[in-house]
Amino acid sequence: ADEKFDAIVVGAGPSGNACAYTLATRGLKVLQLERGEYPGSKNVQGAILYADALEKIIPDFREDAPLERHIIEQRLWMMDDKSYCGAHYRSEDFNEDKPNRYTIIRAPFDKWFSRRVSEAGALILCETTVTELVRDAHDKVIGVRTDRDGAAIYADIVVLAEGVSGLVGARAGLRSIPKPDTVALAVKEMHFLPRETIEARFNLQGDEGVVIESAGTITKGMAGTGFLYTNKECISIGIGCLISDFTNSDQTPYGLLEAFKQHPSVKPLLAGSEVKEYAAHMIPEGGYKAIPQLFGNGWLIVGDAGQFVNAIHREGSNLAMTTGRIAAETILDLKTRNAPMTANNLAAYKTRLDESFVMKDLKKYKNLPNAFHNKHLFTTYPQLISKAAQTWFRVDGVDKKAKENEILKSFFRTRRVKGLLGDVLGMARGWR
Ligand code: FAD
């Protein structure tokens, strides 16, 4: 317990692993603490891995990381109760030497990442929960206490990579706990099928993969989305909505998932499968405006703990890894210059983040969470679009001009000019 580390990293998810790995490979003495039985045991993700973020940390990750399928086709579905209206993009270009996106399963993936962190020289303690931060007389964070023996462990810097709830930071008064309208609750199941069945159902060869993102009446008017991702021998399916929306409704996450699985467009994709895993987890979705203070005397926040999720693009783990890497690079820079880990010096972390795609993207969508507090986006429009598509595609003796008029009228009749304008402006403001 008297040992002092250069850095303590709280949490062994993608943000903590990225940070610990980057620090350890550059020779720093790193202690990483993880409350789970093993890294990944507590973690849930869809999961799509964005190669670019990991490649910047471990360039050769493809050699031994447990990857499922590389994604060659992206489907976006807008759903009502009986239909979906989809945009699909599939390209042979995605069958490249170094694919851009993969599906993964978090438990084996996190274990692999953690092994790499350990090989890089970091000391990793699992089944160890950080209970509080230790401060000196000047209020500088100088270490942590854990549930092991309560003794203080010291370090020049503590990196909070503790995930969405941010409890350690909140307990220390560095931040507040995320509000229910900035956090989604998602549930997910793994449906096992023979790989040939998955490949036949999704028109795939070898390790090619398809991912489906969907929105519409599946969330019963609440702000949320569903997903279905192909792995080698199973399909991950899940759905999530804002916690504030669940609180104000009589819907349950599991009820939504059951209904999603029964949707006529989804059911045949899962037919005959065996469900082996069920999980629930929160996703920070407050965006730019919900980002807490990210640095202070002796501490930094990375990953989900900092609300780093780009919900509309379904990106989280890559923001986690990137913020973890940038935090480590900031620490390494200060170490090289023998500069103390003060708030003033650690402000460089925020400056680096501001220059990266992480902050640029979150800033671009800063008004989107507000725009999504509009139940018509999840009910009225999917229904109108489905009806419009049917009117258009049915050949029934009605002339095309009359069909166009009927479609336009259905939109104006349902939302009126004022409603339509408000919805379009709201989305445009969110998208800017
Ligand atoms: P986490 O992965 O949550 O890791 C935090 C770690 O800290 C955990 O291991 C936890 O056990 C540990 N911990 C917490 N408190 C303590 C403590 N006091 N002491 C010690 N250890 C502690 N992102 C994508 O990029 N692609 C996707 O397809 C995708 N799909 C998703 C689907 C679902 C259903 C969910 C829930 C999320 C999804 N995300 C996705 C988001 C992604 O999972 C997160 O952004 C990412 O896991 C954040 O990484 P992290 O390291 O910051 O936090």
Boltz pocket constraint, residues with backbone or C-beta under 6 A from the ligand:
constraints:
  - pocket:
      binder: B
      contacts: [[A, 10], [A, 11], [A, 12], [A, 13], [A, 14], [A, 15], [A, 16], [A, 17], [A, 33], [A, 34], [A, 35], [A, 36], [A, 39], [A, 40], [A, 42], [A, 43], [A, 44], [A, 45], [A, 46], [A, 47], [A, 48], [A, 49], [A, 50], [A, 128], [A, 129], [A, 130], [A, 131], [A, 161], [A, 162], [A, 163], [A, 164], [A, 168], [A, 186], [A, 187], [A, 188], [A, 238], [A, 240], [A, 281], [A, 282], [A, 283], [A, 302], [A, 303], [A, 304], [A, 305], [A, 308], [A, 309], [A, 314], [A, 315], [A, 316], [A, 317], [A, 318], [A, 320]]
      max_distance: 6.0
